[in-house]
Amino acid sequence: MSIAKIQFNNSYVKLADVFYSKTNPTTVKNPALIKFNTALAKDLGLTGISTDGLDALDFFAGNKIAEGSEPLAMAYAGHQFGGFSPKLGDGRAILLGEIIAPDNLRYDFQLKGSGRTPWSRGGDGRSALGPVIREYLVSEAMVKLGVPTTRALAAVTTGEEIARNTLVPGGILTRIATGFVRVGTFQYFSSQGNQEAIKQLADYEIDRHYPEAKDATNPYVAFFEAVVDRQAKLIAQWMSFGFIHGVMNTDNMSIAGETIDYGPCAFMDNFSHSRVYSSIDHQSRYAYSNQPKIGQWNLVRLAETLLPLFVENSEHENTEATDDEAQAVVKIAEDILSAYSVSYHQYWLENMCKKLGLAEAYESDAALVGELLNLMENNDADFTLTFYYLSQEGQLPQARALFTKPEDFDMWAVKWQARLSQESINDAGHYALMQTVNPTYIPRNHQIEAAIRAAEDHNDFSVFHALHEVLENPFELQEGKEKYMLPPEKDEVVHQTFCGT
């Protein structure tokens, strides 16, 4: 099978042309394959793609357009660090098309770093190699951790240098998602007062991702409720793994409920509620502890675009709602957004209780979790290793040793053991539960940086491949891979991560 036989089944291009700009990738001089995701290709029904063939390499580099592909750059707006930009769009990404996979779901193919588009706003539309390495590693690690995410199908070098602070090697990532529509996509049309486009977009998303909403009294209200619930669940998962997205702008929030746009993202080492890694987040807007409320803030922005669709009386369609109707739809949105806080807290509590071996989550357990997190922050304890050692029989002393004041941990551990004794499952059950949610390995910042430095500075991808292999089985202790468990030494600490634009 060659790339020419990919069975594209494109739907987004059938929307009105205000939704996108048709544009082709910019060719590159000398592409070379870094990694092809064979397992993902199999899941997508693309088992016949051979990366030995030049046509496949040229496809992933943007040098060749496959039959049935209809390349386009999507239009969207977005709040970036709280300030609204009415025209953003895919400035360095191009949607090649869509396929229907064996699981009967529709997936988008997108090239990231494939050159200028009408939305590039003076940028080069390219990606440095480093961000390609980071996104491949982190997005695929998220899959293994069980977190909804975009996927990485392939990564290539371009054989060209691009200008950032210095000249650096270029790369292109082939991303797969169940959809790339964002909160900012709705904002783009709302800012223009284009209610017809908002309705068309909402109908598209309901058909594609939320078909159950069709049977509701008001499908658009049900759609919004479902989006809110997915976001609450997703962000609770981020928090349970110590993940910091880094740039939670509204144009980086997927309507499908997947983690999207891995720019200055990071997993924490030593725990801190206020941890920030992003080099561009000068006000700590997207700090670890702020992520839940920023998720809600972004959803308020989505609600603002959907309010006209919440008017159930069809005779008022495409007209101004009455004052009573306006108040009623605002109340609907407020109630759904209030439910976000409740849903998020419940998802978070359930996740964190599992990390402590508690099969049943009670509201009183929030205090036990919160106390541990505060102690971890005050004692410079590593987030992932603390939970890992708690989940291993006989390794409580190793957890204790992570705390600069072990007596603080001792007092908490007594409370934890008392709470465990109230559970109906035995010790083996506690450990088994914990080991399903407490990874041995995460993509630590210093290890990702080592992979990036080897790739960018020496064209050496062995560090990338070795790290990726370990992250394929994050919950299993792998012989000889102990170094991948460990937090950085002082001279290895990564204090900032970068977007790559």
C-alpha positions, 0 to 999 in steps of 0.5 A, a space after each residue: 500500500 502506498 500513500 496514494 491508497 489512503 482512503 480520504 473521506 473529507 468532511 470539513 472541506 464541505 463546509 462553507 469556505 469561510 471556515 478555512 483557506 485552501 493551501 498546500 504545504 511548502 516543499 522541503 529540500 531533503 526530508 528524512 524520517 525520524 519516527 513512524 508510529 507503526 502501532 497507530 498506523 495499524 489502528 487507523 487501518 494504514 498497515 500497508 504504508 511503507 516508510 521505505 518508499 519515497 512517496 510516504 516520506 514526501 507525504 509526511 514532509 509535505 512534498 507530495 499531496 496524496 490522491 484524495 487529500 484536500 489541504 486546508 488551513 482552518 480559521 479560528 480566533 482565540 483569547 491568548 493569555 486573556 487578550 482576544 485575537 480575532 484572526 489566528 487560524 492555522 499559521 503553521 499547520 495544514 489539514 491534509 484530510 480525514 479518514 474513517 478508521 476500523 473503529 468507525 471513527 473519523 480522524 484528521 491528518 494534519 502536518 504541523 510545521 509545513 510552511 506558510 498559510 494565509 494565517 501565518 501573520 508574517 511567520 515562516 509557518 515552520 517548526 523547529 526540530 525541538 518542538 516536534 521531538 517534544 510533541 511526539 514524546 509527550 503526546 504518545 506518552 499521554 496515550 499510554 497514561 490514558 489521557 485523551 490526546 492528539 497523536 503523532 503518526 510521523 516525525 521528519 527532519 526537513 533538511 533545512 534550517 529555520 531562524 529562531 534565536 539562532 538557526 536551528 534544524 527544522 522538523 514536521 510532525 504528522 498529527 492525528 486527532 478526532 478533530 481540530 475544531 477549537 473553542 476559538 473556532 466558534 469565537 472566530 465567527 461570533 466576533 464577526 456576528 456570523 450566527 449562521 456559521 456558528 450553527 453550521 459549526 455546532 451541527 458539524 460537531 454534534 454530528 461528529 463528536 456528540 451525536 447523542 445530543 441530537 435527541 435532546 430537547 435542545 441539541 445545542 444545550 446538550 452539546 455544550 453540557 457534553 463539551 463541558 463534562 469532557 473538559 472537566 474530566 480531561 483537566 482532572 486527568 492532567 492534574 492527577 499526573 502533574 501535567 502542565 499544559 502551559 498555554 491554555 488559550 481558547 484556541 488551544 482547547 479542543 471541542 473533542 475533549 483531547 489534549 491539543 497543541 503541546 507547546 511549552 508543556 511539562 510534567 512536574 518534578 518537585 511538586 508546587 501548586 504554582 509551578 510554571 514552565 512556559 517561558 511566555 507565561 509571565 503572569 503565571 496565568 496557566 500555572 498548575 493550580 490555575 488549570 481547572 479555573 482556566 478551563 472554566 474560563 475558556 468554557 464561558 467564552 464558548 458559552 458566549 458564542 452558543 447563547 443564541 442557539 439556546 433559544 428553543 423557540 424556532 420562530 426566533 431563529 436568526 432574530 434577536 431574542 426577547 429579554 426573557 429569552 435572553 435571561 433564560 439562556 444565560 441562566 442555562 449557560 450559568 447552570 452548566 458552567 456551575 456544574 463544571 466545578 462540581 464535575 471537575 472536583 468529583 473527577 479530580 477526587 476520584 483520580 486522586 483517591 485511586 492514586 492513594 489506593 482508595 476505591 471509594 472516594 468521599 468528600 472527606 478524602 479531599 482533605 487527606 489528598 490536599 494535605 499530602 500535596 501541601 506537604 510535598 510542596 513544603 518538602 520539595 518532594 517529587 510528585 511522580 516518585 511520591 505516588 510511585 513509592 506509595 503504590 509499591 509494597 514495602 517502599 514506604 521508607 523510599 517515599 518518606 526519604 523524598 521529604 526534607 522533613 520526614 516527620 511531616 510525612 510520618 504524621 500524614 502516613 498514619 492518617 492514610 493508613 487509617 483511611 485505607 483500613 476503612 476500605 473493603 479491599 485488602 492491601 493487595 487490592 490497594 496496591 493493584 489499584 494504585 499501580 494502574 494510575 501511578 506511573 513509574 515513568 513520565 516524560 521528564 523535562 530534562 530527559 526530553 531536553 536531552 533528546 532535543 539537544 542530541 537531535 538538534 545539535 548532533 543529528 542523533 536520535 538515539 536518545 529520543 528513541 530510547 526515551 520513547 521506548 521506555 514511555 511506551 510502558 509507563 506503569 511497568 518497572 523496566 530492567 536497566 531503565 532506572 535512570 528514567 524514573 529519577 528527577 533531574 540533578 541540580 545541573 539538569 533542571 529545566 526551568 523553562 519550556 518554549 512554544 517553538 514559534 
